[in-house]
Every structure is written in structure tokens, then in C-alpha cells.
């Protein structure tokens, strides 16, 4: 194996930025020498083996084994191939190497992809890391964030990227959480919903749809703008321009969500019924009459129209007035009839009669309605006393479950419920307790004790085997 003096090796640059801890490698070389030869190019320029050379120097060696590479292969390309396939380079170092090699050779991403036999998106993902702010690149190298985090941050404006990076680190957000934040957390804006001209957004690097191919779950970013500052500026410019355009019909109010009184939006469900047809809308816009526009701060443009006034003949007007007069009379007569029936029914109603029970059942059903019962007033009016009593009891039981705690206590006492006399400890009751609380209950009720190592099921069985007559937990009294 050929040897070369370390002093004769020319080290110009290296795509690796982090050599890592070479203590172990230095100790191994001191003991066993350099087992893997360095790759040296024309002019004794070091192509591959920077870490081994550094460790050999630290170990005090004067010479190292090498092999000569006189082929017309670029130094950076050789470093790239060696670094990627031997997993020597982190993603950021790979990105720097790809960028440098492409600049030296004028290669495209597609051409480099074929040269190093790696997918196109593999190269693209690493290239976009190169322009990250230094604080984010350092965090990626130190593994404080993942590659997925870095890819998201690389597609945001630098100021926004650093702000969000700090939030990721502080809250220890995972990659999926970060992606969801971009969609739902207010960090980005939906492009589809805005009204400004979006031609410039189609190929913008901050358009999530453009970026989606860089992510395994790219759909999360589809249709969103990752540059909120630019988005806000375009919205503001659009709103200003629109308010100038419609200044003569602009509706002004304290709240941008107010609707002009007496006006209807053109797309409301009954617009046509009110005479707001496409032809009428066209006419209103042209004459600027019966037409108002609301332009909200978010860029939403809402058009409102006042319905056309219908021309009414004198004959039709008289008929309308007579119809309204008849309706008013009929309404007054109905109110009188209702009041009369209530008044007379109250006078004739006897507490002991079947009619009183029917009324009672109707009220119970109305307060505790169950659709499956399908009991109506006309059916109840035909019921005999036996069926009435049966249904009143049934609905009264159901009504108990609808009472609040205070009313339930009052009614239960009235019915005759007494916990001290009627309660008994059961398995279902004991299941409500934790193991520790069961041990406390044993002491409270002065029952025979059990080992603290016993399981909950064993404690429950132990309690149920004892005499529990008149044993009432204090919590129930």
C-alpha cells in the first residue's frame, strides 16, 4: 500500500462542516494505523478521507496510506458520492455539496439525479435547506429539530421561519403538529378564498401547492400561502382599490359585518322571490340605484340590492286592505274563543274527574316528550281511567330522571325514600371506589381488615362476605 507524507497532502476544502468526535478514531489509528487509504487527486489534493487525516495527525503519524485518482472526476462529485453512500454527510452538508457541484458543472437537478442515482426530490429537499437562517441550520445539525421541521421552515420567509422555529423548539412540536399548525393555526392564509388577482401566486415559492411535492403529506399545504406578510399586503391593496372603485355605493357602518337595512344579498335564498333577478341586478349596477356594496377587511366583497317597488293598482290596493281587515277580525275572534274555552273549562273541571287526569297526562307528555309513544290529545281524550292511571305512573317515573338534584331530594322524601333504611352495599356500588378508597371504607365501617397488597376485586369480595346490615357510608347520608 502506498504511503504519503502528511505534510505533502493539500487540503483545500471539504463539504463536511462537522467532523464529529474523533477521539475514538484517533485512539484506533494510534494502535492499528490507518486501515482505509485516503483518496488523493492531481497535485496531492485530498479528495476523500478528511476525518481520517485529522485523526492521523492527532495520533502523531507522519505518513498515511493513499491511492491516486487521476481520472477526470471532479473532487466535489467524488465527495458527494462517498459522503452520501457511506452516510458521512448530514442533509445540510449534502445540500451545500449539491449546490456547489451544480454551480461548477452547470448541471440541472434532473442531471445530477441521474449522476448520483438519487431521486430528484431527494436533491431538491436538501438544496432548499442551504438558505435557512443560521440558527435553524445549527438546530438541524445538532438534531434539535428534524428534517421535516427544516423543510417546512425553509419554505417560509426568514423572519417568519425564525419566529415559528422558536415556537417549535419551545413547545417541542412534532413534524405533523407543525404541519397542522400551518393549516389551522393562523400561521398561513388560504389562497382560494381571497378575491385579489392570484396570477403571481401560481408559481410563488411560498405557495403551498408549489411546495407540496417536497413533502410526504404535501396535501396539508395545498392552497395555502406561507408568506402572511405578503398576503396581508395584497389584501390591503385589494380592499383599498375596491373601496375606491365602489365609493359612491359603499355601505359604511360601525361593523363590517352589518347588512344594509331593507337590502338583500344577491345570492340569498329568496332573492328572486323579492324580484332581485339577474336582469334587475344588472340594471342596478348600471344606474347605481338600489345597490350597495360591503367590502370587508379580509377582502370579501358583498353586493346588496333593495327589492324593486311593485306598482299596485287602486283596485288591488283596496282588495289588500279588505283582506288584512278580515284577517285582523278573524284573529281577534280566535283569541276570544280561546279565552272563553279556558275560562269555562276551569270553572267546570273537578279534581276527582277523569278529565283532570287526562290533562295531567297531557302535561307530563309535553314536559317529557318521547316520540316513540306517539300519544296525542285526541287519543288521551278517549282513554279509560285504568289506562290513564297506568300512563300517568309511567311518565311520572320518567319525570324523576329529569329533575335537578334539589327537586329530586324533595320529591324522594315526599314519596318516602330513606337511604338509612333502604340502602344496601352492593358490588356495583363498591366498583365506584378506587382500591385506596375501598381500604378507607373498611376502616370507616369498622369491617375486618385485609392485606394492602390485595387486588381491588379481592377487596370487594372481602367486603361483601361481611355483615353489612345497617352499614351506610357517610358520603351517602
NORMO-V212416 format. One record per helix or strand of 3 or more residues. SS is the DSSP state (@ for helix, = for strand). FROM is the first residue (numbers start at 1). LEN is the number of residues. If there is no record, write none. Layout:
[[SS/FROM/LEN] [SS/FROM/LEN]]
This chain:
[[=/3/3] [@/6/3] [@/23/10] [=/38/3] [@/42/3] [=/45/4] [@/50/9] [=/63/6] [@/75/11] [@/91/15] [@/109/8] [@/120/8] [@/134/8] [@/147/8] [@/158/14] [@/175/10] [@/199/3] [@/208/7] [@/218/4] [@/228/18] [@/247/3] [=/263/3] [@/272/3] [@/278/10] [=/291/5] [=/301/6] [@/314/35] [@/354/14] [@/371/3] [@/377/4] [@/385/16] [@/405/11] [@/419/4] [@/427/4] [@/435/10] [@/456/9] [@/474/3]]
